[in-house]
Amino acid sequence: MSRVSFEQLLESGAHFGHLKRKWDPSMQPYIFMERNGIHIIDLHKTVVKLNEAAEAIKRIVKSGCKILFVATKKQIKQIVTDKATIVKMPYVTERWAGGTLTNFPTIRKAIKKMVTIDRMSHDGTFDFLSKREKLQIARKRIKLEKNLGSIVDLKRLPSALFVVDVIKEHIAVAEAKNLNIPVFAIVDTNSNINDVDFVIPANDDAPTSVDIILNAICAAIVEGQKERSIDNTRDKENSSNDLNKSEMKLGVKKNIMIKDNVESLEDGSEDKENSSNDLNKSEMKLGVKKNIMIKDNVESLEDGSEDKENSSNDLNKSEMKLGVKQEHHD
C-alpha cells in the first residue's frame, strides 16, 4: 500500500522542478515534461521511490540503528526539527560542521565538553569562578548547543543520512559516501544523484512538499520502532520460557538423582543387613569352632592327666619291685 498518494503530492507542489537551464542530466529519468521553461517531476516515480525509501528506513530502525536528518535551509529546518524530535532521531539544522562524520571522535569530545559545562552549573562549580569566566563559559555553551545540541544522544556514527537538498548539504553527503553510510535524499531537478543511495525526486524548496514526504518517512520510523519493541518483548518472553524449561529440566534431573540416591541408600542398607547377617553367621561358626577346640583341649588335658596317673602308677610299681629285689638280695 502506498504511503503517500499522487494527489497529495500534487497538491503540495512536489512536482515543480527548477528552470530547464539549471537541470542535472542524472535527473532525466525522473523528469516528466517541461512547461514554461520549468521541469515537471514525474510524481508516479516519486511515489514508488518514496515507498522504497520508507521500507529501507523501517528496516534500519527495526535493527536499532539511528538515522541522522540533515537540512539547513531556513524554510525547511523547523519542519525537520519538529519531525525528528517526535521520532527521537538526531538532526542537524544549523551549519554542518566539517568532519561531523569523518572526524566523529573530535565531535564527541566537544559534546562531552558541553555536558561537563552543564555538570559544572549544577554542582556549584560556577560559584567559585569569576564573572568573566562565567560569561565566557556560557557563550561557549550556547555555541556548542546551537551546532551540536541536536546530536548529543548520537553515541556512534549513524546508520543512514536523510538529506534535504544534496547541493546545499554536499559536504555531509561526501562524508557519508566516504564512510559507506547510505544516503536518503529529497532531490530536485538540479541535483546530482550519483552519490545518493535512495532518491526521492520532489521539490526540495517547498515546505509543504518536504512536510508530506517527512510525514511518510517518520511514519515508517515509528513502525520500525514498534516492531523492534515487539520483537524485544517476544525475545524476553522466549528467554523466560527457555529459562523455565531449563529449570524444569533441572528439577526433573534433581528428582531422578534423589531417587537414585534413595535407591542406592536402600541397596546399601540391604547390603549392610546381609553383611551383618553374614558376620553373625561367621561369628556363630567361630563360636562353634571355639567350643569344639575348647572341648578338644579339655579332653586332651584329661587324657594327659590319665597318662600321668598311669605313668606314676607304673613308676610306683617299678619302685616297689626294686625295693623287693633289694630285700631278697640282702
Residue, then its C-alpha position, 0 to 999 in steps of 0.5 A: m500500500s502506498r504511503v503517500s498518494f499522487e494527489q497529495l503530492l500534487e497538491s503540495g507542489a512536489h512536482f515543480g522542478h527548477l528552470k530547464r537551464k539549471w537541470d542535472p542530466s542524472m535527473q532525466p529519468y525522473i523528469f516528466m515534461e517541461r512547461n514554461g521553461i520549468h521541469i515537471i517531476d514525474l510524481h508516479k516515480t516519486v511515489v514508488k521511490l518514496n515507498e522504497a525509501a520508507e521500507a529501507i528506513k523501517r528496516i534500519v530502525k527495526s535493527g536499532c540503528k539511528i538515522l541522522f536528518v540533515a537540512t539547513k535551509k531556513q524554510i525547511k529546518q523547523i519542519v525537520t526539527d519538529k519531525a525528528t524530535i517526535v521520532k527521537m532521531p538526531y538532526v542537524t539544522e544549523r551549519w554542518a560542521g566539517g568532519t561531523l562524520t569523518n572526524f566523529p571522535t573530535i565531535r564527541k569530545a566537544i559534546k562531552k565538553m558541553v555536558t561537563i559545562d552543564r555538570m559544572s552549573h549544577d554542582g556549584t562549580f560556577d560559584f567559585l569562578s569569576k564573572r568573566e569566566k562565567l560569561q565566557i563559559a556560557r557563550k561557549r555553551i550556547k555555541l556548542e548547543k546551537n551546532l551540536g545540541s541536536i546530536v548529543d544522544l548520537k553515541r556512534l556514527p549513524s546508520a543512514l543520512f536523510v538529506v534535504d537538498v544534496i547541493k546545499e548539504h554536499i559536504a555531509v553527503a561526501e562524508a557519508k559516501n566516504l564512510n559507506i553510510p547510505v544516503f536518503a535524499i529529497v532531490d530536485t531537478n538540479s541535483n546530482i544523484n550519483d552519490v545518493d543511495f535512495v532518491i526521492p525526486a520532489n521539490d526540495d524548496a517547498p515546505t509543504s512538499v518536504d512536510i508530506i514526504l517527512n510525514a511518510i518517512c517518520a511514519a515508517i520510523v515509528e513502525g520500525q520502532k514498534e516492531r523492534s519493541i515487539d520483537n524485544t518483548r517476544d525475545k524476553e518472553n522466549s528467554s523466560n520460557d527457555l529459562n523455565k524449561s531449563e529449570m524444569k529440566l533441572g528439577v526433573k534431573k534433581n528428582i531422578m538423582i534423589k531417587d537414585n540416591v534413595e535407591s542406592l541408600e536402600d541397596g546399601s542398607e540391604d547390603k549392610e543387613n546381609s553383611s551383618n547377617d553374614l558376620n553373625k553367621s561367621e561369628m556363630k561358626l567361630g563360636v562353634k569352632k571355639n567350643i569344639m577346640i575348647k572341648d578338644n583341649v579339655e579332653s586332651l588335658e584329661d587324657g594327659s592327666e590319665d597318662k600321668e596317673n598311669s605313668s606314676n602308677d607304673l613308676n610306683k610299681s617299678e619302685m616297689k619291685l626294686g625295693v623287693k629285689q633289694e630285700h631278697h638280695d640282702 
